[in-house]
């Protein structure tokens, strides 16, 4: 999707009314742009091909092994010590 978004910004994005491409760094505006890109792709291929997600060929199975973040939530689920490393 990033490659498609870059092509769209470089070749098709037309800023009007004092707007700039950098404004797409705002999450809400970026999501709106992505929705329009996906809608355009979907309209183009209606009835022709099924659009399908292609998993990462190097990591075909999902994993949470590298998920790491801090939380402020106080009521957390306690994990099973036998299954945690």
Buried (B, 14 or more C-beta within 10 A) or exposed (E): EEEEBEEBEEEEEEEEEEEEEEEBEEEEEEEEBBEEBEEEEEEEEEEEEEEEEEEEEEEEEEEEEEEEEEEEEEEEEEEEEEEEE
